[in-house]
């Protein structure tokens, strides 16, 4: 790598519109022969928040460590603003990558004041300039009054905001965040996430956020990369990832899911809820028809009869309430279905708590169902 890498980054004041701030190409990391990160590629633009979403152990944090430079990939490349910073031959040291880091463990220095913690990463500038930057950031996170205090005097949420200010102080071009909000209680989490997102957007950083919480990804991300078994299995805007899942596991990762099993005949799958379209799937193929609880419509039993079939909702099937629970903003009602004894979950806005044993008719919205070949 050229020795003037830092200067080259600083000279890129006016970047081409489509030059990614961060680009990783075909990253692979193996442990004892097993690929824990397997051919992962991402592009993140300035001001964009991308969320690497997936279950524990899928390779999210390992990907982050390779980008930060604290772990070396087995193959693949990492680029910042169109400049190669790391492959298997060249490697820019972590401290020269202009990358900020935030982790679940805030890792504040207990012997330093709040000001000292925030100023820790500021290498350039006079004492007065550093102090001004510290005051600016602490004011933006509403902690200026604690500038001369110590971490142990702060709450968990306040410590998290100090960690954010410290990470932003050097004006990093890229911010890597590994489950930074998981240590906070739910009462504080949403507000701090929103404040963090606002600050990161103002700084025009490219952000890669790692989380296993779908709600967090949906709330914060411009783009979600869904990761499983070391690979990115789906990538796109949150709306598209949620409404156009690539497979059954992608549906289930974001919410509860109901599954009907059927066999295709003439591009149709026959079920107790009527026929479902299965275009492009060969006859004889077994399929799973997947739908979320909120997309089930309920109707009352009228002397053993339900509503008439419709093109949008199909054929009604009868079930008996097993349990009903109020969840705060919706009610979860579980049914034991007459046709096969299976359990089907539904959610209803507000309070709806039918008694166990009550018979009802259920229909499924056709435009909210996903048909996947069974595995």
matplotlib code that plots the C-alpha trace (Angstrom):
import matplotlib.pyplot as plt

x = [0.0, 1.2, 2.5, 0.3, -2.9, -4.2, -3.5, -5.2, -8.4, -8.4, -7.9, -11.2, -13.3, -15.5, -16.2, -18.1, -21.7, -21.6, -18.3, -19.1, -17.7, -17.1, -17.0, -16.2, -15.7, -16.0, -14.7, -14.0, -12.8, -12.3, -11.7, -10.4, -11.4, -15.0, -16.0, -17.7, -17.8, -18.4, -18.1, -19.7, -19.9, -21.4, -21.4, -22.3, -22.6, -21.8, -24.7, -26.1, -27.0, -26.7, -27.7, -26.1, -28.9, -28.9, -28.9, -26.0, -23.0, -23.8, -20.6, -21.8, -19.2, -16.4, -17.2, -17.1, -13.7, -12.2, -13.4, -12.0, -8.7, -8.5, -8.9, -7.4, -9.6, -8.5, -9.6, -11.4, -10.9, -11.9, -12.1, -12.7, -13.6, -12.4, -9.0, -8.0, -7.2, -6.8, -6.5, -4.4, -1.2, -1.7, -3.0, -3.6, -3.3, -6.6, -5.6, -5.3, -8.6, -10.7, -13.2, -15.1, -16.1, -19.0, -19.7, -22.1, -19.5, -19.1, -15.5, -15.2, -12.0, -13.0, -9.9, -10.7, -13.4, -16.2, -14.2, -11.1, -13.0, -14.5, -11.1, -9.2, -9.3, -8.5, -4.9, -4.8, -5.5, -4.6, -5.9, -8.5, -9.7, -10.0, -11.9, -14.3, -15.0, -15.6, -18.0, -19.8, -20.5, -21.4, -23.9, -25.4, -25.9, -27.2, -24.4, -22.4, -23.2, -21.3, -18.1, -15.9, -17.7, -16.6, -18.2, -19.3, -21.4, -23.5, -26.4, -26.1, -27.9, -25.6, -22.5, -23.7, -24.1, -20.5, -19.3, -21.1, -19.5, -16.1, -16.5, -17.7, -15.0, -12.4, -15.0, -14.7, -15.7, -17.1, -18.8, -19.0, -21.5, -21.8, -25.0, -24.4, -27.9, -28.4, -27.3, -30.0, -33.4, -36.4, -37.5, -34.3, -33.4, -35.7, -34.8, -31.1, -31.2, -33.1, -30.6, -27.7, -29.1, -29.6, -26.0, -24.6, -26.6, -25.4, -21.8, -22.4, -20.7, -21.2, -22.7, -22.6, -24.7, -24.7, -27.7, -29.8, -33.0, -35.2, -37.1, -33.8, -32.8, -36.2, -36.0, -32.5, -31.4, -31.6, -30.6, -30.7, -28.3, -29.8, -27.0, -27.2, -24.5, -21.8, -23.5, -25.7, -28.9, -30.9, -30.2, -32.3, -34.4, -36.2, -39.7, -38.5, -36.7, -39.8, -42.4, -40.4, -38.6, -36.2, -37.3, -39.3, -36.5, -36.4, -40.1, -39.8, -36.8, -38.9, -42.1, -44.1, -45.1, -47.9, -47.2, -49.5, -48.2, -49.5, -48.6, -48.7, -50.9, -51.4, -49.5, -52.0, -51.6, -54.8, -55.4, -58.3, -58.1, -58.6, -56.2, -53.0, -51.1, -47.7, -46.4, -43.3, -43.3, -43.4, -46.4, -45.9, -43.7, -44.4, -44.6, -44.9, -47.4, -46.2, -48.1, -47.8, -50.4, -51.5, -52.6, -55.3, -58.8, -61.3, -65.0, -67.7, -69.2, -72.9, -74.6, -71.6, -71.3, -68.6, -68.2, -68.5, -65.2, -63.7, -60.9, -58.8, -59.3, -60.0, -62.0, -62.7, -61.5, -62.9, -60.8, -61.3, -59.7, -56.9, -55.7, -55.8, -53.4, -53.3, -49.8, -50.1, -50.9, -52.5, -54.0, -52.5, -55.1, -54.1, -56.5, -56.6, -57.8, -60.6, -59.1, -55.9, -55.5, -52.6, -52.1, -52.5, -51.5, -53.4, -52.9, -55.7, -55.3, -56.3, -58.1, -59.7, -59.8, -62.3, -62.7, -61.0, -63.3, -65.0, -65.3, -64.3, -63.7, -60.3, -59.3, -55.9, -55.0, -53.7, -51.6, -49.7, -48.7, -45.4, -45.1, -41.7, -40.7, -40.5, -37.1]
y = [0.0, 3.6, 5.4, 8.4, 6.5, 8.9, 11.9, 10.2, 9.7, 13.3, 14.5, 12.8, 15.7, 15.4, 11.8, 10.4, 10.0, 6.2, 5.6, 3.5, 4.7, 1.1, -1.9, -5.5, -8.1, -11.8, -11.9, -15.4, -16.4, -20.0, -21.5, -25.0, -25.5, -24.2, -21.0, -18.9, -16.0, -17.3, -15.0, -11.9, -8.7, -5.4, -1.8, 1.1, 4.7, 7.8, 8.5, 5.1, 2.7, -1.0, -3.6, -7.0, -9.0, -12.7, -15.2, -15.6, -17.4, -16.6, -14.6, -11.0, -10.0, -11.8, -9.7, -6.5, -7.5, -8.0, -4.6, -3.0, -4.7, -6.6, -9.9, -11.0, -12.5, -15.7, -14.2, -11.1, -7.4, -4.3, -0.9, 2.6, 5.4, 3.5, 2.6, -0.9, -1.1, -4.8, -8.1, -11.1, -9.2, -5.6, -4.3, -0.8, -0.8, -0.4, 3.0, 4.4, 3.2, 6.1, 3.6, 4.2, 1.3, 0.8, -2.4, -3.8, -3.3, 0.5, 0.0, 3.5, 4.2, 4.5, 6.6, 9.2, 11.9, 12.0, 14.7, 12.5, 9.5, 11.5, 13.1, 9.8, 9.2, 12.8, 12.7, 16.0, 19.6, 21.9, 21.4, 24.1, 22.5, 19.1, 20.6, 22.4, 19.1, 17.3, 20.1, 20.0, 16.3, 16.2, 19.0, 17.0, 14.0, 16.2, 15.3, 18.5, 18.9, 15.7, 16.8, 16.7, 13.7, 10.0, 7.0, 5.4, 8.4, 7.8, 5.5, 2.8, 5.0, 7.9, 5.8, 4.6, 8.2, 8.9, 5.9, 7.3, 10.7, 9.1, 7.1, 10.1, 12.5, 11.8, 12.1, 8.6, 7.9, 4.6, 3.5, -0.2, -1.0, -4.5, -4.9, -1.5, -1.2, -4.7, -3.7, -1.1, -1.6, -1.3, 2.0, 3.7, 1.8, 3.4, 7.0, 6.3, 4.5, 7.4, 9.9, 7.8, 7.4, 11.2, 11.9, 9.4, 10.8, 14.3, 13.1, 11.5, 8.3, 5.0, 2.8, -1.0, -2.1, -5.7, -7.0, -10.1, -8.1, -7.6, -4.7, -2.8, -3.5, -2.3, 0.9, 1.9, 0.5, 1.9, -1.5, -4.9, -7.8, -11.0, -13.4, -17.1, -19.7, -17.3, -16.1, -13.2, -14.8, -11.7, -8.0, -4.9, -2.2, -3.2, -3.2, -5.5, -7.9, -8.2, -8.4, -10.4, -13.0, -15.3, -18.4, -19.7, -19.0, -15.4, -15.1, -16.7, -14.5, -11.4, -12.7, -15.8, -17.8, -20.3, -23.0, -25.1, -28.2, -29.0, -30.6, -28.7, -29.8, -27.6, -24.6, -24.8, -26.0, -27.4, -26.8, -26.6, -22.8, -23.3, -23.2, -21.2, -20.2, -21.9, -20.6, -22.1, -25.0, -28.4, -30.7, -33.2, -30.8, -30.5, -26.9, -24.9, -22.0, -19.5, -16.6, -14.3, -14.2, -10.7, -11.8, -14.2, -12.9, -14.1, -14.5, -15.8, -19.2, -19.0, -22.3, -24.2, -21.9, -19.4, -16.6, -17.2, -17.8, -14.8, -14.5, -12.4, -14.5, -17.9, -20.6, -20.4, -23.2, -23.7, -23.7, -23.7, -21.1, -22.7, -19.5, -15.7, -13.2, -9.4, -8.3, -4.5, -3.3, -6.4, -9.7, -13.1, -15.8, -19.5, -21.9, -25.7, -26.4, -28.8, -30.3, -31.7, -30.6, -28.2, -25.0, -21.7, -18.3, -15.0, -11.5, -8.9, -5.2, -4.0, -6.2, -9.4, -12.3, -15.0, -17.8, -21.2, -23.6, -20.9, -21.9, -19.4, -19.4, -18.3, -17.1, -16.3, -13.2, -14.5, -11.4, -12.0, -15.6, -17.0, -20.4, -22.2, -25.7, -28.0, -29.1]
z = [0.0, -0.6, 2.4, 1.7, 2.2, 4.9, 2.6, -0.3, 1.8, 2.9, -0.7, -1.7, -0.7, -3.8, -4.5, -7.5, -6.7, -6.7, -5.0, -1.9, 1.3, 2.3, 0.0, 0.9, -1.8, -1.3, 2.3, 3.6, 7.1, 8.2, 11.6, 11.6, 8.0, 8.5, 6.7, 9.3, 6.8, 3.3, 0.3, 1.9, -0.2, 0.7, -0.6, 1.8, 0.6, 2.7, 5.0, 4.5, 7.4, 6.5, 9.0, 9.1, 10.6, 11.6, 14.5, 16.9, 15.4, 11.7, 11.1, 11.7, 14.3, 12.5, 9.4, 11.4, 13.0, 9.5, 8.3, 11.5, 10.9, 14.1, 12.3, 8.9, 6.2, 4.4, 1.1, -0.2, -0.3, 1.8, 0.1, 1.6, -0.8, -3.8, -2.2, -1.3, 2.4, 2.8, 0.9, 1.5, 0.5, 1.6, 4.9, 6.1, 9.9, 11.9, 13.3, 9.7, 8.3, 9.7, 11.1, 14.4, 16.6, 19.0, 20.9, 23.4, 26.0, 26.0, 27.3, 28.8, 30.7, 34.3, 35.3, 32.7, 32.9, 30.4, 28.5, 28.6, 27.2, 24.3, 23.5, 23.6, 19.9, 18.9, 17.6, 15.7, 16.7, 19.6, 23.1, 22.5, 19.3, 21.0, 23.9, 21.4, 19.6, 22.9, 24.0, 20.7, 20.8, 24.5, 23.8, 20.9, 23.1, 26.0, 28.3, 28.5, 32.1, 32.9, 31.0, 34.1, 35.7, 35.5, 33.9, 37.1, 37.9, 34.7, 33.9, 31.3, 28.7, 29.5, 29.2, 25.8, 24.6, 25.8, 23.9, 20.8, 21.2, 21.6, 18.4, 16.5, 17.8, 15.1, 12.4, 11.1, 7.6, 8.6, 11.8, 12.8, 15.5, 17.1, 19.1, 20.7, 22.3, 23.6, 27.1, 27.5, 28.8, 26.5, 28.0, 26.9, 23.8, 21.2, 22.1, 22.2, 18.9, 17.2, 18.6, 17.5, 14.0, 13.8, 14.8, 12.4, 9.5, 10.3, 10.3, 6.8, 8.0, 6.4, 9.1, 9.4, 12.3, 13.5, 15.3, 15.9, 16.5, 13.4, 15.0, 15.5, 11.9, 10.6, 12.7, 11.8, 8.5, 5.0, 3.8, 5.5, 4.7, 6.2, 7.1, 7.8, 8.1, 7.1, 3.9, 3.0, 1.9, 1.1, 0.8, 0.2, 1.7, 4.9, 3.2, 0.4, 2.7, 4.9, 2.1, -0.4, 1.8, 0.0, 1.9, 4.8, 7.3, 6.2, 6.9, 10.4, 11.3, 11.3, 12.9, 13.8, 10.8, 10.0, 7.5, 5.4, 3.6, 0.1, -3.3, -6.6, -9.4, -12.4, -10.8, -7.9, -4.3, -2.7, 1.0, 3.5, 2.9, -0.8, -3.7, -3.7, -6.8, -7.3, -10.6, -12.0, -9.5, -11.2, -10.6, -7.8, -5.8, -2.1, -1.0, 2.2, 2.1, 4.7, 6.1, 9.2, 12.0, 11.2, 7.7, 9.0, 9.0, 11.7, 11.4, 13.8, 13.6, 12.6, 13.3, 11.9, 8.9, 8.0, 5.5, 1.8, -0.1, -1.9, -4.4, -2.0, 1.1, -0.3, 1.5, 5.3, 7.6, 11.1, 14.2, 18.0, 20.3, 22.4, 24.1, 23.8, 25.2, 25.1, 24.1, 24.7, 21.2, 19.8, 20.9, 20.0, 19.5, 18.9, 17.2, 17.0, 13.4, 12.8, 9.6, 11.0, 14.6, 13.8, 15.7, 13.8, 15.3, 14.6, 15.8, 16.1, 16.8, 20.2, 22.7, 21.4, 23.9, 22.9, 25.4, 24.9, 23.0, 21.0, 17.3, 14.6, 10.9, 9.5, 6.1, 4.7, 2.6, -0.7, -1.4, 1.9, 1.4, 0.3, -1.5, -1.2, -2.1, 0.9, 2.2]

ax = plt.figure().add_subplot(projection="3d")
ax.plot(x, y, z, "-o")
ax.set_aspect("equal")
plt.show()
